[in-house]
Amino acid sequence: MHKSDEDIIELAQKLNNKLKIDHIDWHKLKSKKINRSTELISAALCQLLISHNEKDAIKYLEESIKWLKGINVDKPCPTKHSSFQG
């Protein structure tokens, strides 16, 4: 990267902001593997472009692959599906 590094970083940040799951949509999207995976891939891209952090980028990409393969799955909050009746 050279001439338009700032433009590329700005685009990556905008993409990341669009793909990240915010607190409003968390419960609706947290178990959707495509949403979780794209969020992680975007974060990896930002780690590479902005921080030049290969180690964290690899971790994000590996987690993304686990979501796509179905290895990572969302587990319900313990208080939502608890059999405890106090």
C-alpha positions as CSV (number, residue, x, y, z in Angstrom):
1,M,0.0,0.0,0.0
2,H,1.2,3.5,-0.7
3,K,-0.6,6.4,-2.4
4,S,-4.1,5.9,-0.9
5,D,-3.3,4.2,2.4
6,E,-5.5,6.6,4.3
7,D,-8.4,5.9,1.9
8,I,-8.0,2.1,2.2
9,I,-7.9,2.4,6.0
10,E,-11.0,4.6,6.0
11,L,-12.8,2.0,3.8
12,A,-11.7,-0.9,6.1
13,Q,-13.0,1.0,9.2
14,K,-16.3,1.8,7.5
15,L,-16.7,-1.8,6.5
16,N,-15.8,-2.9,10.0
17,N,-18.4,-0.5,11.5
18,K,-21.1,-1.9,9.2
19,L,-20.3,-5.6,9.9
20,K,-19.7,-5.5,13.6
21,I,-22.6,-6.6,15.8
22,D,-23.7,-3.8,18.0
23,H,-25.4,-4.1,21.4
24,I,-28.8,-3.5,19.8
25,D,-28.6,-6.5,17.4
26,W,-26.4,-8.7,19.6
27,H,-29.1,-11.2,20.7
28,K,-30.6,-11.4,17.2
29,L,-27.2,-12.0,15.4
30,K,-24.8,-13.5,17.9
31,S,-25.6,-17.1,16.8
32,K,-25.6,-16.4,13.0
33,K,-22.4,-17.9,11.7
34,I,-22.2,-15.6,8.6
35,N,-22.6,-12.5,10.8
36,R,-20.0,-13.6,13.3
37,S,-17.6,-14.7,10.7
38,T,-17.8,-11.5,8.6
39,E,-17.4,-9.5,11.7
40,L,-14.2,-11.3,12.6
41,I,-12.8,-11.2,9.0
42,S,-13.3,-7.4,9.0
43,A,-11.6,-7.1,12.4
44,A,-8.7,-9.1,11.0
45,L,-8.4,-6.8,8.0
46,C,-8.3,-3.8,10.3
47,Q,-5.6,-5.4,12.4
48,L,-3.5,-5.9,9.4
49,L,-4.1,-2.5,7.7
50,I,-4.1,-0.2,10.7
51,S,-2.0,-2.0,13.4
52,H,0.1,-4.3,11.2
53,N,-0.7,-6.9,13.8
54,E,-0.4,-10.3,12.1
55,K,-0.8,-12.3,15.3
56,D,-4.2,-10.9,16.2
57,A,-5.3,-11.0,12.5
58,I,-4.6,-14.7,12.4
59,K,-6.5,-15.3,15.6
60,Y,-9.6,-13.4,14.2
61,L,-9.4,-15.4,10.9
62,E,-9.0,-18.7,12.8
63,E,-12.1,-17.9,14.9
64,S,-14.0,-16.9,11.7
65,I,-13.2,-20.3,10.1
66,K,-14.5,-22.0,13.3
67,W,-17.8,-20.2,13.0
68,L,-18.1,-21.1,9.3
69,K,-17.3,-24.8,10.0
70,G,-19.9,-24.9,12.8
71,I,-17.2,-25.5,15.5
72,N,-18.1,-22.3,17.3
73,V,-21.7,-22.0,18.3
74,D,-23.5,-19.6,20.5
75,K,-24.7,-20.9,23.8
76,P,-27.8,-19.3,25.4
77,C,-27.3,-17.1,28.5
78,P,-27.6,-19.2,31.6
79,T,-30.3,-17.0,33.0
80,K,-32.5,-17.3,29.9
81,H,-32.8,-21.1,29.8
82,S,-32.1,-22.1,33.3
83,S,-34.1,-24.8,34.8
84,F,-33.6,-23.2,38.3
85,Q,-36.8,-21.9,39.8
86,G,-36.1,-20.0,42.9
